[in-house]
Amino acid sequence: MYLAFSDGFGTALGKGAGAIAAYTALGLVLLIIGFLAVDLATPGRLTTIIRTNRNANATLLAVCDVSAVGLVVAASIFASGGKLLEGLIATLVWGLVGIAAQLVASVIVRYLLGVDVAGLMAEEKLEPSAILLGATQATVGLITAIAVI
């Protein structure tokens, strides 16, 4: 038994670490874009509503949105087949499509159900309509992720 590394191990390890860093950076950018998109679609400043007002409804919507974007990013990475540049470009495109799809679905559900989002942001307790909107965002993220694969 010997403890030598196989040929090319260091190169593969370095490339893998670089790919992880690149996908992580892109994923973080997409998560921020997704959060900012929800922030724009929500009455008031979402970070203030969450941090200062400690609003459970706003927090739930933000968590569902970020998780849904994460699903799309993960599916895009999985579908890339190890081709880094193509995978990064596809992840960017599918991530942005997923964010747009979530916003459109959320607006449609808000309209169809007559959900008062401004009212949700003022409520102190978790409301069923916030759970429904959050589930809509998460489900659209899952649908988009599966479509990518």
N, C-alpha and C positions, 0 to 999 in steps of 0.2 A: 504494500500500500504506500502510495506517495501522495504528497500534498501539492502537486503542481497544478497550475491552472491550464485549461485547454487554450489552444491557439485562438486568439481573437477575443478572449474573455474580457479583457480590459477595454477594448474598443466597443464591444457590445454593451458593456456596463455603462460606459461614458455616453454612448448614443441614447441608451435607454433613459439615463438620468436627464439628459438634455430634453428628450421628448416629454418626460414627466413634467419638467419645469415649464416647457412651452405650453402644454395642454392646461396645466394649472393656472398659468398666467392668463391664458385666453378664457378659461372657465371663470376666473375671478372677474375679468372684464365683463363677461356676459352676465354674471350674477349682479354686478353693479348696475349694468344697463337695465336688467329686468327689475331691479328694485327701484331705480329712478323712473321707469315707465309706470310702475304701480303708484309711485309717489305723485307723478303728474296726473294720474287718473283718480287720485283720492283727494277729496277736499281737505285742505290744511297741509301742513308739513309733516309727512309720515314719521320721520325720525323724532320730531318733537312730540307727536301724539304717542309714540311708543315709549320714548325715554322719560319725558316729563310727565305726561298724563298716565303712563303705564296702562294704556288701553289694550285690552285683550283682543278686541275685534281687529284693530289695526295690526297687531302682532300676528294674529292668525293669518290674515291676508298676506302679509309680507313673508311669513314662513312658507306658506303654500306656494307663493310665487317663486321664491328662491329655490325651493325643492323641485318645482316643476322645471325650471331652467336647468337645474342640475341633472335631471333625468335626460333632458335633450342633449346636454353636453356629453354625458356618459355614453348615451347611445351613439352619438356621432363619433366619439373616440373608438368605440367598439367596432363600428361599421367601417372605419378607415382602413382596416386591413394592414396596418403597419406602415403605411405610406405617410410619412410625417407631414410634408407640405400639403398634400391633397387632404389629409385628415384635418389639419388646422383650418384650411379654407372651408371645407365642408362643415366643420364644427361652428365656425363663425356664421356661415349662411344659415344653417339649420337652427342655431341658437337664436338668431335674429327673427327667423320665421316663427319659431316657438314663442318668443316674447310677443310678437304681433298677434299670433293666434290666441294667446292667453288674454290679451287686452280686448280683442274683439269679442271673444266668448264671454268675458266678464261683463262688458258693456251690454251685450245682448241679454244675459241673465238678469242683470240689474234692471233693464228696461222691461222685460217680460214679467218679472215678479214685482216690479215697483219698489225695489229695494232703495231705501234712502241711505246712501253711503255716508253723507254728512251726519245723519242721525246716528249711524253706527259708530262714527268716530267720537261722538259725544257720550255714548252709552258706557257706563262703568262695568256692566256685566257682559259676558259673552252672549251674543245673540244668535239664534238659529239662522238668520239670513247671512251672517258672517261665515258660519260653518258651511252653508250652501255655496257661497261665493268662493270660499277657500277650496272646497272640494271640486268645484268647477275648474279652478285654475290648475289644481293638481292633476285632474283627469285629462285636461287638454294637454298638459305637459307629457303625461304618459302616452296619450294617443300620438302626439308628435314624435316622441321618442321611438315608439314602435314603428311608425311610418319611416323613420330614418333607417332603421335596420332592414 
